[in-house]
Amino acid sequence: MLDAATPGLSRTTGRAKLLLLHSVAPAGTARRAKALWSQLILGCHYHLYEFGPTYDQVRVWRAEAGGLVRELGN
């Protein structure tokens, strides 16, 4: 969706793409993408003294990511 709206974003950071997503996608979809990104970042960068994400959390994140990809691909 972003490439169609603004060509040449391949070198842009993920954070910048999330900010741009608000201008081309429905507000709810952009909010869901930002929330999922935040959860994934926390899940991937936990400390050794913290518990990592559970199987159920990863399953939900994966399903949400698939849904967002389908929505943004249309």
PyMOL CGO cylinders between C-alpha atoms (Angstrom):
from pymol import cmd
from pymol.cgo import CYLINDER

trace = [
    CYLINDER, 0.00, 0.00, 0.00, 2.82, 2.40, 0.84, 0.3, 1, 1, 1, 1, 1, 1,
    CYLINDER, 2.82, 2.40, 0.84, 4.76, 1.59, -2.32, 0.3, 1, 1, 1, 1, 1, 1,
    CYLINDER, 4.76, 1.59, -2.32, 1.69, 2.32, -4.43, 0.3, 1, 1, 1, 1, 1, 1,
    CYLINDER, 1.69, 2.32, -4.43, 1.08, 5.63, -2.66, 0.3, 1, 1, 1, 1, 1, 1,
    CYLINDER, 1.08, 5.63, -2.66, 4.71, 6.74, -2.38, 0.3, 1, 1, 1, 1, 1, 1,
    CYLINDER, 4.71, 6.74, -2.38, 7.19, 4.88, -4.63, 0.3, 1, 1, 1, 1, 1, 1,
    CYLINDER, 7.19, 4.88, -4.63, 10.80, 4.54, -3.48, 0.3, 1, 1, 1, 1, 1, 1,
    CYLINDER, 10.80, 4.54, -3.48, 10.30, 3.76, 0.20, 0.3, 1, 1, 1, 1, 1, 1,
    CYLINDER, 10.30, 3.76, 0.20, 12.50, 0.66, 0.21, 0.3, 1, 1, 1, 1, 1, 1,
    CYLINDER, 12.50, 0.66, 0.21, 15.29, 2.47, 2.11, 0.3, 1, 1, 1, 1, 1, 1,
    CYLINDER, 15.29, 2.47, 2.11, 12.96, 4.13, 4.60, 0.3, 1, 1, 1, 1, 1, 1,
    CYLINDER, 12.96, 4.13, 4.60, 12.98, 2.90, 8.20, 0.3, 1, 1, 1, 1, 1, 1,
    CYLINDER, 12.98, 2.90, 8.20, 10.14, 0.83, 9.62, 0.3, 1, 1, 1, 1, 1, 1,
    CYLINDER, 10.14, 0.83, 9.62, 9.26, 3.62, 12.02, 0.3, 1, 1, 1, 1, 1, 1,
    CYLINDER, 9.26, 3.62, 12.02, 8.94, 6.12, 9.18, 0.3, 1, 1, 1, 1, 1, 1,
    CYLINDER, 8.94, 6.12, 9.18, 6.78, 3.68, 7.22, 0.3, 1, 1, 1, 1, 1, 1,
    CYLINDER, 6.78, 3.68, 7.22, 4.46, 3.27, 10.22, 0.3, 1, 1, 1, 1, 1, 1,
    CYLINDER, 4.46, 3.27, 10.22, 4.10, 7.05, 10.42, 0.3, 1, 1, 1, 1, 1, 1,
    CYLINDER, 4.10, 7.05, 10.42, 3.35, 7.26, 6.69, 0.3, 1, 1, 1, 1, 1, 1,
    CYLINDER, 3.35, 7.26, 6.69, 0.84, 4.44, 6.96, 0.3, 1, 1, 1, 1, 1, 1,
    CYLINDER, 0.84, 4.44, 6.96, -1.54, 6.79, 8.79, 0.3, 1, 1, 1, 1, 1, 1,
    CYLINDER, -1.54, 6.79, 8.79, -1.81, 8.90, 5.62, 0.3, 1, 1, 1, 1, 1, 1,
    CYLINDER, -1.81, 8.90, 5.62, -2.68, 6.05, 3.23, 0.3, 1, 1, 1, 1, 1, 1,
    CYLINDER, -2.68, 6.05, 3.23, -4.50, 3.41, 5.30, 0.3, 1, 1, 1, 1, 1, 1,
    CYLINDER, -4.50, 3.41, 5.30, -7.66, 3.55, 7.40, 0.3, 1, 1, 1, 1, 1, 1,
    CYLINDER, -7.66, 3.55, 7.40, -6.95, 4.89, 10.89, 0.3, 1, 1, 1, 1, 1, 1,
    CYLINDER, -6.95, 4.89, 10.89, -7.90, 1.63, 12.59, 0.3, 1, 1, 1, 1, 1, 1,
    CYLINDER, -7.90, 1.63, 12.59, -5.57, -0.41, 10.38, 0.3, 1, 1, 1, 1, 1, 1,
    CYLINDER, -5.57, -0.41, 10.38, -2.68, 1.98, 10.96, 0.3, 1, 1, 1, 1, 1, 1,
    CYLINDER, -2.68, 1.98, 10.96, -3.27, 1.83, 14.74, 0.3, 1, 1, 1, 1, 1, 1,
    CYLINDER, -3.27, 1.83, 14.74, -3.36, -1.97, 14.66, 0.3, 1, 1, 1, 1, 1, 1,
    CYLINDER, -3.36, -1.97, 14.66, -0.09, -2.06, 12.69, 0.3, 1, 1, 1, 1, 1, 1,
    CYLINDER, -0.09, -2.06, 12.69, 1.62, 0.26, 15.17, 0.3, 1, 1, 1, 1, 1, 1,
    CYLINDER, 1.62, 0.26, 15.17, 0.33, -1.72, 18.16, 0.3, 1, 1, 1, 1, 1, 1,
    CYLINDER, 0.33, -1.72, 18.16, 1.47, -5.02, 16.64, 0.3, 1, 1, 1, 1, 1, 1,
    CYLINDER, 1.47, -5.02, 16.64, 4.89, -3.57, 15.83, 0.3, 1, 1, 1, 1, 1, 1,
    CYLINDER, 4.89, -3.57, 15.83, 5.27, -2.41, 19.44, 0.3, 1, 1, 1, 1, 1, 1,
    CYLINDER, 5.27, -2.41, 19.44, 4.31, -5.83, 20.78, 0.3, 1, 1, 1, 1, 1, 1,
    CYLINDER, 4.31, -5.83, 20.78, 6.70, -7.60, 18.42, 0.3, 1, 1, 1, 1, 1, 1,
    CYLINDER, 6.70, -7.60, 18.42, 9.56, -5.32, 19.43, 0.3, 1, 1, 1, 1, 1, 1,
    CYLINDER, 9.56, -5.32, 19.43, 8.95, -6.04, 23.11, 0.3, 1, 1, 1, 1, 1, 1,
    CYLINDER, 8.95, -6.04, 23.11, 8.60, -9.76, 22.42, 0.3, 1, 1, 1, 1, 1, 1,
    CYLINDER, 8.60, -9.76, 22.42, 11.89, -9.90, 20.53, 0.3, 1, 1, 1, 1, 1, 1,
    CYLINDER, 11.89, -9.90, 20.53, 13.93, -7.78, 22.93, 0.3, 1, 1, 1, 1, 1, 1,
    CYLINDER, 13.93, -7.78, 22.93, 13.21, -9.22, 26.34, 0.3, 1, 1, 1, 1, 1, 1,
    CYLINDER, 13.21, -9.22, 26.34, 15.94, -9.56, 28.96, 0.3, 1, 1, 1, 1, 1, 1,
    CYLINDER, 15.94, -9.56, 28.96, 17.31, -12.83, 30.30, 0.3, 1, 1, 1, 1, 1, 1,
    CYLINDER, 17.31, -12.83, 30.30, 15.59, -12.22, 33.63, 0.3, 1, 1, 1, 1, 1, 1,
    CYLINDER, 15.59, -12.22, 33.63, 12.20, -11.78, 31.92, 0.3, 1, 1, 1, 1, 1, 1,
    CYLINDER, 12.20, -11.78, 31.92, 9.96, -14.43, 30.46, 0.3, 1, 1, 1, 1, 1, 1,
    CYLINDER, 9.96, -14.43, 30.46, 9.79, -14.41, 26.68, 0.3, 1, 1, 1, 1, 1, 1,
    CYLINDER, 9.79, -14.41, 26.68, 6.51, -14.37, 24.80, 0.3, 1, 1, 1, 1, 1, 1,
    CYLINDER, 6.51, -14.37, 24.80, 4.30, -17.42, 25.18, 0.3, 1, 1, 1, 1, 1, 1,
    CYLINDER, 4.30, -17.42, 25.18, 3.29, -19.67, 22.34, 0.3, 1, 1, 1, 1, 1, 1,
    CYLINDER, 3.29, -19.67, 22.34, -0.22, -18.21, 22.46, 0.3, 1, 1, 1, 1, 1, 1,
    CYLINDER, -0.22, -18.21, 22.46, 1.09, -14.64, 22.24, 0.3, 1, 1, 1, 1, 1, 1,
    CYLINDER, 1.09, -14.64, 22.24, 3.20, -15.51, 19.20, 0.3, 1, 1, 1, 1, 1, 1,
    CYLINDER, 3.20, -15.51, 19.20, 0.22, -17.28, 17.59, 0.3, 1, 1, 1, 1, 1, 1,
    CYLINDER, 0.22, -17.28, 17.59, -1.98, -14.19, 18.10, 0.3, 1, 1, 1, 1, 1, 1,
    CYLINDER, -1.98, -14.19, 18.10, 0.73, -11.87, 16.74, 0.3, 1, 1, 1, 1, 1, 1,
    CYLINDER, 0.73, -11.87, 16.74, 1.16, -14.07, 13.70, 0.3, 1, 1, 1, 1, 1, 1,
    CYLINDER, 1.16, -14.07, 13.70, -2.58, -14.11, 13.00, 0.3, 1, 1, 1, 1, 1, 1,
    CYLINDER, -2.58, -14.11, 13.00, -2.78, -10.32, 13.42, 0.3, 1, 1, 1, 1, 1, 1,
    CYLINDER, -2.78, -10.32, 13.42, 0.21, -9.83, 11.09, 0.3, 1, 1, 1, 1, 1, 1,
    CYLINDER, 0.21, -9.83, 11.09, -1.44, -12.04, 8.47, 0.3, 1, 1, 1, 1, 1, 1,
    CYLINDER, -1.44, -12.04, 8.47, -4.67, -10.06, 8.74, 0.3, 1, 1, 1, 1, 1, 1,
    CYLINDER, -4.67, -10.06, 8.74, -2.84, -6.77, 8.35, 0.3, 1, 1, 1, 1, 1, 1,
    CYLINDER, -2.84, -6.77, 8.35, -0.89, -8.03, 5.35, 0.3, 1, 1, 1, 1, 1, 1,
    CYLINDER, -0.89, -8.03, 5.35, -4.14, -9.07, 3.67, 0.3, 1, 1, 1, 1, 1, 1,
    CYLINDER, -4.14, -9.07, 3.67, -5.80, -5.72, 4.44, 0.3, 1, 1, 1, 1, 1, 1,
    CYLINDER, -5.80, -5.72, 4.44, -2.85, -3.63, 3.32, 0.3, 1, 1, 1, 1, 1, 1,
    CYLINDER, -2.85, -3.63, 3.32, -2.26, -5.72, 0.21, 0.3, 1, 1, 1, 1, 1, 1,
    CYLINDER, -2.26, -5.72, 0.21, -5.69, -4.88, -1.21, 0.3, 1, 1, 1, 1, 1, 1,
]
cmd.load_cgo(trace, "trace")
